[in-house]
Amino acid sequence: MFRLAKPEDVAGIFAVLEEVAPKIPLCLDGDERKELIAQLIRDCCQSRASWIAVNNDGRIVGFQLTRPSFAGRRFTVWGAPQVAGLMLEYGGVSKTSENQGIFRTLIEKTKRRKRPLYATVKAKNKSAMALRLINMGFENFESDEGRENAYFRWQPKSQKN
Ligand SMILES: CC(C)(COP(=O)(O)OP(=O)(O)OC[C@H]1O[C@@H](n2cnc3c(N)ncnc32)[C@H](O)[C@@H]1OP(=O)(O)O)[C@@H](O)C(=O)NCCC(=O)NCCS
């Protein structure tokens, strides 16, 4: 079952994020980092834009954390002005539920808001996330100078040039 994340989902999402963190890769060592990420999850659970997948036992097995990119209509990021939209933060699916189309569905649900979507993928990602996003209609429009991060954007059809 798929549904929007709610504030009470924070712990369940954190558990899956901890499991997939090495593949992102994301370091969760130390209380300070953990608290920073917990705060991000709390923000995203309040945004009414983050989707989760729940299995038959009611356990969260997948999530896509999402929040508005900025309040204004345009913002400058990655060297160019962008139309405000939704920022895809961390996403993940528990090992036991992989390869069932869960992540694809989480992204499809997010696309239905018909807002531009932005995502950052680390060069060291171990899940071929860059390729997956391209296969889901995203474009790689920028990378940072050190090429540690690649930036992706998806635009609803009506907003494409
Ligand atoms: C990446 C991840 C979210 C995928 O979740 P998932 O639910 O297993 O993904 P799906 O089942 O929806 O896969 C969808 C598609 O990816 C394709 N795919 C599978 N392995 C792939 C690979 N190595 N490269 C590219 N595409 C691949 C599948 O064929 C499928 O294609 P289709 O929908 O056209 O049939 C999961 O492996 C994960 O949590 N990884 C670690 C966390 C991470 O890297 N997050 C992203 C950065 S925040």
The ligand as an SDF file (V2000), in Angstrom:
LIG
                    3D

 48 50  0  0  0  0  0  0  0  0999 V2000
   17.3880    2.3630   -5.6260 C   0  0  0  0  0  0  0  0  0  0  0  0
   16.2220    1.7550   -4.8760 C   0  0  0  0  0  0  0  0  0  0  0  0
   15.4130    2.8780   -4.2400 C   0  0  0  0  0  0  0  0  0  0  0  0
   15.3630    0.9970   -5.8860 C   0  0  0  0  0  0  0  0  0  0  0  0
   14.1460    0.5740   -5.2940 O   0  0  0  0  0  0  0  0  0  0  0  0
   13.2230   -0.5690   -5.9670 P   0  0  0  0  0  0  0  0  0  0  0  0
   11.8700   -0.4560   -5.3760 O   0  0  0  0  0  0  0  0  0  0  0  0
   13.9150   -1.8650   -5.8770 O   0  0  0  0  0  0  0  0  0  0  0  0
   13.2130   -0.0850   -7.4970 O   0  0  0  0  0  0  0  0  0  0  0  0
   12.1310   -0.5330   -8.5880 P   0  0  0  0  0  0  0  0  0  0  0  0
   11.7210   -1.9500   -8.3190 O   0  0  0  0  0  0  0  0  0  0  0  0
   11.0600    0.4830   -8.6260 O   0  0  0  0  0  0  0  0  0  0  0  0
   13.0040   -0.4650   -9.9100 O   0  0  0  0  0  0  0  0  0  0  0  0
   12.4680    0.2190  -11.0060 C   0  0  0  0  0  0  0  0  0  0  0  0
   13.2840    0.0370  -12.2580 C   0  0  0  0  0  0  0  0  0  0  0  0
   14.7010    0.0370  -12.0520 O   0  0  0  0  0  0  0  0  0  0  0  0
   15.2930   -0.9070  -12.9310 C   0  0  0  0  0  0  0  0  0  0  0  0
   16.5860   -1.3100  -12.4340 N   0  0  0  0  0  0  0  0  0  0  0  0
   16.9080   -2.3210  -11.6180 C   0  0  0  0  0  0  0  0  0  0  0  0
   18.2250   -2.3590  -11.4080 N   0  0  0  0  0  0  0  0  0  0  0  0
   18.7520   -1.3440  -12.1150 C   0  0  0  0  0  0  0  0  0  0  0  0
   20.0770   -0.8850  -12.3150 C   0  0  0  0  0  0  0  0  0  0  0  0
   21.1150   -1.4590  -11.7220 N   0  0  0  0  0  0  0  0  0  0  0  0
   20.2540    0.1980  -13.1070 N   0  0  0  0  0  0  0  0  0  0  0  0
   19.1960    0.8000  -13.6970 C   0  0  0  0  0  0  0  0  0  0  0  0
   17.9200    0.3990  -13.5490 N   0  0  0  0  0  0  0  0  0  0  0  0
   17.7250   -0.6700  -12.7600 C   0  0  0  0  0  0  0  0  0  0  0  0
   14.2820   -2.0210  -12.9840 C   0  0  0  0  0  0  0  0  0  0  0  0
   14.4650   -2.7740  -14.1480 O   0  0  0  0  0  0  0  0  0  0  0  0
   12.9750   -1.2360  -13.0020 C   0  0  0  0  0  0  0  0  0  0  0  0
   12.7150   -0.8220  -14.3200 O   0  0  0  0  0  0  0  0  0  0  0  0
   11.1880   -0.7550  -14.8970 P   0  0  0  0  0  0  0  0  0  0  0  0
   10.3600   -0.0200  -13.8730 O   0  0  0  0  0  0  0  0  0  0  0  0
   11.3450   -0.0110  -16.1670 O   0  0  0  0  0  0  0  0  0  0  0  0
   10.7830   -2.1910  -15.0520 O   0  0  0  0  0  0  0  0  0  0  0  0
   16.7300    0.7880   -3.7830 C   0  0  0  0  0  0  0  0  0  0  0  0
   17.5950   -0.1520   -4.3640 O   0  0  0  0  0  0  0  0  0  0  0  0
   17.4760    1.4930   -2.6720 C   0  0  0  0  0  0  0  0  0  0  0  0
   16.8980    1.7850   -1.6430 O   0  0  0  0  0  0  0  0  0  0  0  0
   18.7860    1.7910   -2.8880 N   0  0  0  0  0  0  0  0  0  0  0  0
   19.5940    2.4890   -1.8650 C   0  0  0  0  0  0  0  0  0  0  0  0
   19.1830    3.8960   -1.5980 C   0  0  0  0  0  0  0  0  0  0  0  0
   19.4780    4.8840   -2.7080 C   0  0  0  0  0  0  0  0  0  0  0  0
   20.4440    4.7620   -3.4340 O   0  0  0  0  0  0  0  0  0  0  0  0
   18.6370    5.8950   -2.8010 N   0  0  0  0  0  0  0  0  0  0  0  0
   18.7570    6.9180   -3.7740 C   0  0  0  0  0  0  0  0  0  0  0  0
   19.5050    8.0960   -3.3670 C   0  0  0  0  0  0  0  0  0  0  0  0
   18.7730    9.0240   -2.0590 S   0  0  0  0  0  0  0  0  0  0  0  0
  1  2  1  0
  2  3  1  0
  2  4  1  0
  2 36  1  0
  4  5  1  0
  5  6  1  0
  6  7  2  0
  6  8  1  0
  6  9  1  0
  9 10  1  0
 10 11  2  0
 10 12  1  0
 10 13  1  0
 13 14  1  0
 14 15  1  0
 15 16  1  0
 15 30  1  0
 16 17  1  0
 17 18  1  0
 17 28  1  0
 18 19  1  0
 18 27  1  0
 19 20  2  0
 20 21  1  0
 21 22  1  0
 21 27  2  0
 22 23  1  0
 22 24  2  0
 24 25  1  0
 25 26  2  0
 26 27  1  0
 28 29  1  0
 28 30  1  0
 30 31  1  0
 31 32  1  0
 32 33  2  0
 32 34  1  0
 32 35  1  0
 36 37  1  0
 36 38  1  0
 38 39  2  0
 38 40  1  0
 40 41  1  0
 41 42  1  0
 42 43  1  0
 43 44  2  0
 43 45  1  0
 45 46  1  0
 46 47  1  0
 47 48  1  0
M  END
$$$$
